[in-house]
Amino acid sequence: MRAITALFFLFCFVAPSALAQLRQGFYGRSCPNAERIVANVVANRFRRDRSITAAFLRMQFHDCFVRGCDASLLIDPRPGRPSEKSTGPNASVRGYEVIDEAKRQLEAACPRTVSCADIVTLATRDSVALAGGPRYSVPTGRRDGLRSNPGDVNLPGPTIPVSASIQLFAAQGMNTNDMVTLIGGGHSVGVAHCSLFQDRLADPAMDRSLNARLRNTCRAPNDPSVFLDQRTPFTVDNAIYGEIRRQRGILRIDQNLGLSGSTRGIVSSFASSNTLFRQRFAQAMVKMGTIRVLTGRSGEIRRNCRVFNNGR
């Protein structure tokens, strides 16, 4: 109860305007089985593919950090009409078919009621819990956006300096603690292709045994991928922060979190306490889910998450 209360007050503090429409149990009357339907679809996929947690964490981050959490990332590009999905940083985002299945079932149960933006938020929340991460409640009531333009996409790359990353998160209303929590938590179940961390392989400070293993893997053709968390790659936990403390961060941004004076204390705290990490990760995920949401009569409730209702 205390954890839920703390999350509620944090939510009130960071997003008072969104609270006018976002709330726990938003679909309690209009679609009482909405959250259960999403949870079942996600659980069915997770049983076959535990990597879906990393996919959803990436999907929600890439959606919310471009024009807010409005499912604009889900729009398919069309001839002459590119979308966010078609631009470089989003090429590796996946899991859309799981959102499609949840939407299909929700439309059958409650037509034009549950937004795609809420489905993404709920699916991510459920997949985190399935991967051993914290169980947390999220307010719902988001509506879907009416714009998806690749020119709006400005997402951080793996070599972004910590100072620039702090500024990027601050522009979204997120603080430094949120940044360290979301980057580390997201990467605790993620993978990276060798082409994204070649700069780290040339770093003499990198743990020698890990460096040798990565170099051997990356000799293979077709740009192989490796787990960012070498210890517990399918569990949302604090293990990656311990790896960073030991100079075993694979991506430049991960390792720099452990080196920068503005973030290394947070990394050390998380490395020492999985309980603290779980609490902060839940808070940061709830907070991220409120970034510039559309509510009330803004936007729309898409019938198909891949296209706007007017077909444009």
N, C-alpha and C positions, 0 to 999 in steps of 0.2 A: 504493500500500500504506500509506504514512504517513497519508493522509487517512482511509482506512478504519479504521486503528488508532485514530486520534484520535476518530473518531465512536464507535467501540466503547467506548473508555474514558469518553467523555462520557456515553454511554448507561448504562454501569455506575454512574456517579456520580449521575445524576439519577433513576434508576428501579430501584434494586436489587431491590425486591419484584417488579416486573414481570418481571425477568430470570429468575425462577424458571420461567416458562412461555414468555415471548416469546423468540424466537431467530431468527437468520438461517436460512433454509431450513426452516422449521417443517413445510412440506408436502412435503419432499423424498421421503418414502416414501408418505404417505397420498394425495397428489395431485401427482405430480412436475411436471405441466405447468401447475399453477395460475397461477404468475406469468406464464407465456407466454400463457395464455388471456386474462388480464386485459390484458396489454400489447397483444395483437392487437386486442381490442375497442376499446381506447382509441385506438390508432393509426388504425383505420378511421374513427372519429368525427373525429379530429383532421384527417384529410385533407380532410374536408368542412367543418369548423368549428373554426378555430383558437382561438376564444373559449372552448372547452371547458376549457382550462387554468384560466382565471379561475373558471369554474363549480366545478371540483373543489376549488380552493384555498378557495373560500368554503364549499363543502359540508363539507370536513374541519374547518375552523375552527369552523363553527357546530355541528358534531356534538361535537367534542372539548371545547369550552368549556361544554357543558351535560351534566353527569353523566359526563363522560369520553368516550373514543373507543369508543362501543358501538353505533353505527348507530341510535341512538334517533331521530335526525332522519328516517330513511327510512320510518318507520311512517306509513301513510295514516290520516287522520282518518276516523271512522265516525260515523253518527248517534248522538248522545249520548256519543261518546267522542272528543273532540278530541285532537290530538297536537302534538308540537313543530312539525311541518310546517305546522300550521294557524295558527300565531301570527305576528304582524306582522313581526318581523325576518327570518323565514324565508320570507316570501312570494316573495322574488326568487331564492331558491336554485333551481338547476336542474341538469339532468344525470342525474336519477334513472333515465331510460330506459337510459342507458349502463350503470349499475350493474345494472339488471334484465337486460340482455343478457349481461353477464359472469356473473351468477349463473345464468342459464338454461344457459349452456354449461358452467359448473362443476358444476351439479347433474347434467347429462348425463354428465360425465366422472367425477365423484367425489361421489356423493350425500351430502348432509348432512356435508360435510367442511370446506369453506372458509366462513368467516364473512363476513357483509356488512361488518362493521367492517374486516376485512382488505382486502376488495375496495375500499372507499373509500380506504384508505391506499395501496394499490398503484396504483390508478387515478390518484390525485393525483401520486404519485411519477413515474409514467410520463408523465403529461401535462406536468409541469414540464420533464423532459428533452426532450420533443418541442418545447417552446417555447424551447429554447436555454438553459434553466437547468441547474443542476448535476445530474449523475447520481449518485444515492446509493442505498445499500442500506438497507432497512428490515427490522427484525425483525417476524415475524408470530406468530400464535398467539392473537390477540384473539378474544373471543367476543361475541355479540350480547346487548344488554340486554333486560330484560323490562318496561321502563317508558318511556313517552313522554308526558310531561305538559307542556302549554304553560306551566303555572305555574312550571316549572323554568327557563324561558328568560330569561336576563338577559345580553344581549349588548351590547357598546359601540356607540353611535351615532356618526355622523360628526363631532359637535361635542363629544365627550367631552374633558375636560381631560386633559393629559398625566399629571398626578399621579393622577387617577382611573384612567386606563388602566394605569399602572404597578401600582396596587393590584389591579386586576382580573386582570392577568397573574400577579402574585405569588401570588394565591389559587390559581392553577393550577400553581404551581411553576415559573413562567417568570420570568426576570429582565428588566431593562430592555433589555439588548442583544437578547434574544429578541424583545421587543415591537417594537422599531424594525425588526428584521429581518423579522418576519412581516407587520407592517402595510405596510411599504414594498414587500416582495417580493410580497405579495398584490395590492397596488394597482398594481404594475408592469404587470399585464395586465388590469386591471379597468376598469369603466365606472361612471359615476354619473349619475343623473338630475338635471336642473337643480334640482328641489325640494330636493335634499340639500345644495346648496352655495350657496344664495341669500345666506347670511351672508358668504361669501367675496367675492361680487360687490360687496358694500358696503365692502370693506376697501381703504382708499386705498393700502396698502402692496403690494397685489397688482400684479404686472407689468402695465403698462397695455395692451400689445398683446394679451396673453392675456385680460385682463379684457374688452376690447372684442370679441374673437372669441367669448368665452363668452356675453356679453350678446346678441350677434346670434343665436347658436344658440338661446338660451333664449327668444327671442321667438316661436319656432314653437309651435304647439299640441301638446297631448298629452305634455307634460313630456319633452322630448328628453333623450337621454343623450350624454355625451362621454367620451372616453378619459381616465383619470386620469394616465396617462403619455403626454404629447403627442408624445414623440420615438420610442419603440419600443413601441407599445401591444400587440404580440403576442409580446414577448420578455421572459422573466424575467431581468432584468438590473438594473444599478445606476442606470440613467438617471434614474429618478424622484427619486433623492436629489440629483442635480445640479439638477433642476428646483426642488426644495424650497429649495435654497441660493439660487436666483435669485428667490425669492418667487413661484414658479409652482406651488406646491402647490394643488390644486383643492379638496380637502376640508379643512375646518378642522383635523382631527386630523393630516393629513399635514403641513400647513404648520407647525403648532405643534411638531412633532417637530424642525423645524429652528430653532425659536426658543427652546425651553425649555433652560435651562442643564443639565438632567439628560440631554438627548438630542441636542443639536446637535453635540456632538463625535462621536457615533456616526454621525450623518447625514453629517458631513463626511468621516469615514473611508471610508464606503461610496461616497460620491460620487467619491472619489479613486481607489478600487480596486475594480474589478469582481471581481477574484480574491478579495479579502477578503469581499466580499458573498456570492459563491457559496459559499465555505467556511462562513460563518456561517449562511447560509440553509439549507444542507443539514443542519447541526447542529440548527438550531432546528426544522426540520420533523420530524426524527427524535425530538427531545425532545417536541414537541407530540403526536406520535403515541403517546406512552406515558402520557398523562394518564388516570389512574384507569381503566386498562383492566381488563376482566374476562378471566380466564384459568382454566385448569384445568377445574373442574366448574361454575364460576359461569356464569350466563346460559344461552345456548343457541346452536346453529348454525341460523339460520333457513333454511327451505326457500324462502321467498319474502321478499325484503328488506322488503317493504311491510307484512307482517303478522306477528304473533307466531305461533309454531307451534301454540299452542292455540286460535288463531282469535279471541282476545279483543281 
